[in-house]
Amino acid sequence: MKRIENLNLENKKVIIRVDFNVPLDDNLNIIDDNRIKESLKTIKYCLDKNCKIILLSHLGKVKCEDDKKTKSLKPVAKRLSELLKKDILFIPEVKGELVNKAISNIKNKDIILLENTRFLDLEGNLESGCDDNLSKYFASLGDVFINDAFGMIHRSHASNVGISKYIKESCLGFLVLKELDYLLPIIKKPNHPFVVILGGAKVSDKIGIIKNLITKADYLLIGGAMSYTFLKAKGIEVGKSLVEDDFIDFAKEMLKKTNKIILPIDHACVKEKDSLDFYIKDTMEKDDIGLDIGPKTIELFKSYINKSKTIFWNGPMGYYEKETFQKGTKEICSIISKTDSISIVGGGDSAAAVINMGYRDKFSHVSTGGGASLELLEGKSLPGINI
């Protein structure tokens, strides 16, 4: 695994695959620029090495021509320019004459950002299908390739994996290296007690990580809607709460296999999902809908978190989209932030919660890649690392 510090970048054309897949509002304003900020260390390092910089990134899924109107990287170029206090040359194409001309005129310390690489998926899935000719084309644009897009490290696309096959010098950037420095020890040798906190809606999204970490963690605290599948598997009434009936047998298997799984003991309930008039119940009835963990569960989870030395957290504790049901997530966030544990948030909604609530600096690491971090902790091989 090559590191960025081991390469000579002086006077070279350096292609950096970044992850600028940031959320935009209806007016195409950036809602959260965390991923752009996390890329700055690698970009600034390359600027200091007096090289020419070409940035590649995707933004969202591109399935039709209309998506081009809402998935352009132009707003990202503007924000990057503000953060670096430097002009960014945005090219509204991904390949072709305009791109070739811009790169032929590039000078040391110039930065070019090409348009959303997934625009080429409209030409036959070229980007996400890791088309060989597109991979060769991307490689032809530079001398060195740096993969610094952790959020894409689990995908085999032309702009990350394909390009590395056809460029002489490839390495990992500082963001990817930082992610691996925090996440790999969890798999190999975590400090114990090791507590995993999982939330979100679906057990089906977390099967791999549950299977892999159940053997490594001391405790698995499960909240969010996925907890109701486990509670139902234990024969506990969950009313009309969200349950994945197809995964009840899996939940039963895990509960039978270990006593490490800790489930909620009270709930913030409503009668109708869109209602904000909630009440706390220890035992649900058939017409109750659980939308957040209750105060007793928060205290129960706290007792395990406070004696931990390593914490990995992925997924909110309740129906986080509604502010009324954010209390469980906020409380868990606050509890973790006050520990001396190595605390890692595995991207996604839980990472957004930590950042939006102002706790980012209170955690050891907030991952930029939800899917990537989960697949890594499932024990899967990540294509983008093997360069």
Secondary structure, 3 states (H helix, E strand, C coil): CCEHHHCCCCCCEEEEECCCCCCECCCCCECCCHHHHHCHHHHHHHHHCCCEEEEECCCCCCCCCCHHHHCCCHHHHHHHHHHHCCCCEEECCCCCHHHHHHHHCCCCCCEEEECCHHHHHHHCCCCCCCCHHHHHHHHHCCCEEEECCHHHCCCCCHHHHHHHCCCCEEEECHHHHHHHHHHHHHHHCCCCCEEEEECCCCCCCCHHHHHHHCCCCCEEEECCCHHHHHHHHCCCCCCCCCCCHHHHHHHHHHHHHCCCEECCCCEEEECCCCCCCCEEECCCCCCCEEEEECHHHHHHHHHHHCCCCEEEEECCCCCCCCHHHCHHHHHHHHHHHCCCCEEEECCHHHHHHHHHCCCHHHCCEECCCHHHHHHHHCCCCCHHHCC
